[in-house]
């Protein structure tokens, strides 16, 4: 561990002195030493020990909880690792902080970005404060590389959710961020309301309903607040602008998807 590694102290026996040639510098070496000291003072220790981008992003966030919400038959190799999820959580927090405090948001260096972050996924970013929703926006259909989707939706959730005012500086330290990476949606065929209820899988599937121009989705995480299937569907219909019992009385287009979610520990 670095904090326990120290340079050994050189000890001399009484009556003996260190050899003088260890302390004498030639004129040329004195000149080089002067340049080095000036360079060090101007740039600071960061010039010798540059910080790693990954570490900056991790340390700027909170502890992470990884939640896989999907079918057990899904190919687990497609899930992100905990380290990748932690990186994206830190990126979301850093992106919000940069916008909120007018800090420079560095450009993405694509040659340094892992391949998984360059693939296209649907993404959502959710912001909570003390367990209460403060913003949630995302894309169901993949539109951009994963890393860009997280950055864009972090900004959208913090400042562009029409249900809430923009996040303030005073709130920043209190927010808890959750990111969701979505699988491509699949249509869910059903015959009637009873059959639809039978096919729903609470806690596993996110749901998309559509009727003409009316459309809405609930992430799988919403099952925690609405564990009853009937209640889940009624609230989703209301969110779409339909009547609460539309899922009973009308034929809706229904699709399902799963997510891998990473959230900051409360």
C-alpha positions as CSV (number, residue, x, y, z in Angstrom):
1,X,0.0,0.0,0.0
2,X,1.4,3.4,-1.0
3,X,0.5,5.1,2.3
4,X,2.7,2.6,4.2
5,X,5.7,2.8,1.8
6,X,8.3,5.3,2.9
7,X,11.8,5.9,1.8
8,X,14.3,4.3,4.2
9,X,16.2,6.7,6.4
10,X,20.0,6.5,5.9
11,X,21.7,6.3,9.3
12,X,25.4,7.1,10.0
13,X,27.6,5.8,12.8
14,X,28.7,8.5,15.3
15,X,31.9,10.2,14.2
16,X,31.4,9.4,10.5
17,X,30.1,11.7,7.8
18,X,28.5,10.9,4.5
19,X,30.8,11.0,1.6
20,X,31.0,14.5,0.2
21,X,30.6,13.5,-3.4
22,X,26.9,12.6,-2.6
23,X,26.2,16.3,-1.8
24,X,28.2,18.2,-4.5
25,X,26.6,19.0,-7.8
26,X,28.5,20.1,-10.9
27,X,27.6,23.5,-12.4
28,X,25.8,21.7,-15.2
29,X,23.8,19.5,-12.7
30,X,22.9,22.6,-10.6
31,X,21.5,24.3,-13.7
32,X,19.4,21.2,-14.5
33,X,18.2,20.9,-10.9
34,X,17.1,24.6,-11.0
35,X,15.1,24.0,-14.2
36,X,13.5,20.9,-12.6
37,X,12.5,22.8,-9.4
38,X,11.0,25.7,-11.5
39,X,9.1,23.2,-13.6
40,X,7.8,21.4,-10.6
41,X,6.7,24.6,-8.8
42,X,4.8,25.8,-11.9
43,X,2.9,22.6,-12.7
44,X,2.7,21.0,-9.3
45,X,3.0,17.3,-8.4
46,X,0.3,16.4,-11.1
47,X,3.1,16.9,-13.7
48,X,4.8,13.8,-12.2
49,X,1.8,11.8,-11.2
50,X,-1.1,12.5,-13.6
51,X,-4.5,11.4,-12.4
52,X,-6.2,8.6,-14.2
53,X,-9.5,9.5,-15.8
54,X,-11.2,6.3,-14.6
55,X,-10.2,7.0,-11.0
56,X,-11.4,10.6,-11.2
57,X,-14.8,9.4,-12.3
58,X,-15.1,6.7,-9.7
59,X,-14.0,8.9,-6.8
60,X,-16.4,11.7,-7.8
61,X,-19.4,9.4,-7.2
62,X,-20.7,7.3,-4.4
63,X,-20.6,3.6,-3.8
64,X,-22.4,1.5,-6.4
65,X,-25.0,-1.2,-6.4
66,X,-25.3,-3.5,-9.4
67,X,-28.8,-4.8,-10.3
68,X,-29.3,-7.2,-13.2
69,X,-32.9,-7.3,-14.1
70,X,-33.4,-9.8,-16.9
71,X,-34.4,-13.3,-17.8
72,X,-32.2,-16.0,-16.5
73,X,-31.9,-17.3,-20.0
74,X,-30.4,-14.1,-21.3
75,X,-26.7,-14.2,-22.3
76,X,-24.9,-12.9,-19.3
77,X,-21.8,-12.1,-21.3
78,X,-23.7,-9.1,-22.6
79,X,-24.0,-7.6,-19.2
80,X,-21.5,-4.9,-18.2
81,X,-19.0,-5.6,-15.5
82,X,-19.2,-3.8,-12.2
83,X,-16.2,-1.8,-13.1
84,X,-17.8,-0.6,-16.3
85,X,-21.0,0.2,-14.5
86,X,-19.1,2.2,-11.9
87,X,-17.3,4.1,-14.6
88,X,-20.6,5.1,-16.3
89,X,-22.1,6.1,-13.0
90,X,-19.1,8.3,-12.3
91,X,-19.4,9.7,-15.8
92,X,-23.1,10.6,-15.3
93,X,-22.3,12.4,-12.0
94,X,-19.3,14.2,-13.5
95,X,-21.3,15.3,-16.6
96,X,-24.1,16.8,-14.4
97,X,-21.5,18.5,-12.2
98,X,-19.7,20.0,-15.1
99,X,-22.9,21.5,-16.5
100,X,-24.1,22.7,-13.1
101,X,-20.9,24.4,-12.1
102,X,-19.9,25.6,-15.6
103,X,-16.9,23.4,-15.7
104,X,-15.3,22.2,-18.9
105,X,-16.7,18.9,-20.2
106,X,-13.8,17.1,-21.9
107,X,-14.3,15.6,-25.3
108,X,-14.5,11.9,-25.7
109,X,-11.3,10.4,-26.8
110,X,-12.7,7.5,-28.8
111,X,-9.4,5.7,-29.2
112,X,-9.3,5.3,-25.4
113,X,-12.9,4.1,-25.0
114,X,-13.5,0.4,-24.5
115,X,-15.5,-1.3,-27.3
116,X,-18.5,-2.0,-25.1
117,X,-19.0,1.7,-24.5
118,X,-19.1,2.3,-28.3
119,X,-21.9,-0.1,-28.9
120,X,-25.5,1.2,-29.2
121,X,-27.9,0.6,-26.3
122,X,-31.1,2.1,-25.0
123,X,-30.3,4.0,-21.8
124,X,-32.1,5.8,-19.0
125,X,-30.7,8.0,-16.2
126,X,-32.7,8.4,-13.1
127,X,-32.1,11.0,-10.3
128,X,-33.5,10.7,-6.8
129,X,-33.2,12.8,-3.7
130,X,-34.0,11.0,-0.4
131,X,-35.9,8.3,-2.3
132,X,-38.0,10.7,-4.2
133,X,-37.8,11.0,-8.0
134,X,-36.1,14.2,-9.2
135,X,-35.7,13.4,-12.9
136,X,-35.7,10.4,-15.3
137,X,-35.2,10.5,-19.1
138,X,-33.9,8.1,-21.6
139,X,-34.1,6.4,-24.9
140,X,-35.7,3.0,-25.4
141,X,-34.4,2.5,-28.9
142,X,-30.6,2.7,-29.2
143,X,-29.7,6.0,-30.9
144,X,-26.1,6.6,-30.0
145,X,-23.1,4.9,-28.5
146,X,-23.6,3.9,-24.8
147,X,-21.2,6.4,-23.4
148,X,-22.9,9.3,-25.3
149,X,-26.3,8.1,-24.3
150,X,-25.4,8.1,-20.6
151,X,-23.9,11.7,-20.9
152,X,-26.9,13.0,-22.8
153,X,-29.5,11.5,-20.6
154,X,-27.7,12.6,-17.4
155,X,-28.1,16.2,-18.7
156,X,-31.7,15.5,-19.7
157,X,-32.7,14.0,-16.4
158,X,-31.0,16.8,-14.4
159,X,-32.2,19.8,-16.4
160,X,-34.8,18.8,-19.0
161,X,-37.4,16.6,-17.3
162,X,-40.6,18.7,-17.9
163,X,-42.0,17.4,-14.6
164,X,-39.3,19.1,-12.5
165,X,-37.4,22.4,-12.3
166,X,-33.7,22.2,-13.3
167,X,-31.4,20.7,-10.7
168,X,-29.7,23.3,-8.4
169,X,-26.2,23.5,-7.0
170,X,-27.6,23.1,-3.5
171,X,-29.2,19.8,-4.4
172,X,-26.1,18.3,-6.2
173,X,-24.6,16.6,-3.1
174,X,-27.9,15.0,-2.2
175,X,-28.7,13.4,-5.5
176,X,-28.6,9.6,-6.0
177,X,-28.0,8.5,-9.6
178,X,-29.2,5.3,-11.3
179,X,-28.3,4.3,-14.9
180,X,-30.2,1.6,-16.8
181,X,-28.9,-0.1,-19.9
182,X,-31.7,-1.7,-21.9
183,X,-32.0,-4.7,-24.1
184,X,-33.8,-4.2,-27.4
185,X,-37.6,-4.3,-26.9
186,X,-39.6,-7.3,-28.1
187,X,-43.3,-7.4,-28.9
188,X,-45.5,-9.2,-26.4
189,X,-48.4,-11.0,-28.1
190,X,-51.5,-11.5,-26.0
191,X,-55.2,-12.3,-26.6
192,X,-57.0,-10.3,-23.9
193,X,-56.5,-8.5,-20.6
194,X,-56.4,-11.8,-18.7
195,X,-53.7,-13.2,-21.0
196,X,-51.7,-10.0,-20.7
197,X,-51.7,-10.2,-16.9
198,X,-50.6,-13.8,-17.1
199,X,-47.6,-12.9,-19.3
200,X,-46.3,-10.0,-17.2
201,X,-43.2,-10.7,-15.1
202,X,-42.9,-8.3,-12.2
203,X,-39.4,-7.2,-11.4
204,X,-38.0,-8.6,-14.7
205,X,-39.6,-6.9,-17.6
206,X,-39.9,-3.2,-18.5
207,X,-43.1,-2.5,-20.4
208,X,-44.0,-0.3,-23.4
209,X,-47.6,0.3,-24.3
210,X,-48.7,2.1,-27.5
211,X,-52.1,3.1,-28.9
212,X,-51.9,5.4,-31.9
213,X,-49.8,8.4,-30.9
214,X,-50.1,7.6,-27.2
215,X,-47.1,5.8,-25.8
216,X,-45.3,5.3,-22.5
217,X,-42.9,3.0,-20.7
218,X,-42.1,1.9,-17.2
219,X,-38.7,0.5,-16.3
220,X,-38.5,-2.8,-14.4
221,X,-37.6,-0.8,-11.3
222,X,-41.1,0.6,-11.2
223,X,-42.4,-2.8,-10.1
224,X,-40.9,-1.9,-6.7
225,X,-43.4,0.9,-6.3
226,X,-46.3,-0.8,-8.2
227,X,-46.0,-4.5,-7.5
228,X,-49.6,-5.4,-8.5
229,X,-49.9,-6.1,-12.2
230,X,-53.3,-4.3,-12.5
231,X,-52.0,-1.2,-10.7
232,X,-48.8,-1.2,-12.8
233,X,-50.8,-1.3,-16.1
234,X,-53.3,1.3,-15.0
235,X,-50.6,3.8,-14.0
236,X,-48.7,3.1,-17.2
237,X,-51.9,3.8,-19.2
238,X,-52.4,7.1,-17.4
239,X,-48.7,8.0,-18.1
240,X,-49.4,7.5,-21.8
241,X,-52.4,9.8,-21.7
242,X,-55.0,6.9,-21.9
243,X,-57.7,6.0,-19.4
244,X,-56.6,3.9,-16.5
245,X,-58.6,0.8,-17.8
246,X,-57.4,1.0,-21.4
247,X,-55.4,-2.1,-21.0
248,X,-58.7,-3.9,-20.2
249,X,-61.0,-2.3,-22.8
250,X,-58.7,-1.6,-25.8
251,X,-56.1,-3.6,-27.8
252,X,-52.7,-2.0,-27.0
253,X,-49.4,-2.7,-28.6
254,X,-47.2,-4.1,-25.8
255,X,-43.5,-4.7,-25.8
256,X,-41.1,-5.8,-23.1
257,X,-37.4,-5.3,-22.4
258,X,-35.0,-5.9,-19.6
259,X,-32.3,-3.7,-18.1
260,X,-29.0,-3.9,-16.2
261,X,-29.1,-1.1,-13.6
262,X,-26.3,0.5,-11.6
263,X,-27.2,2.8,-8.8
264,X,-25.3,4.8,-6.2
265,X,-25.7,3.4,-2.8
266,X,-28.1,5.3,-0.6
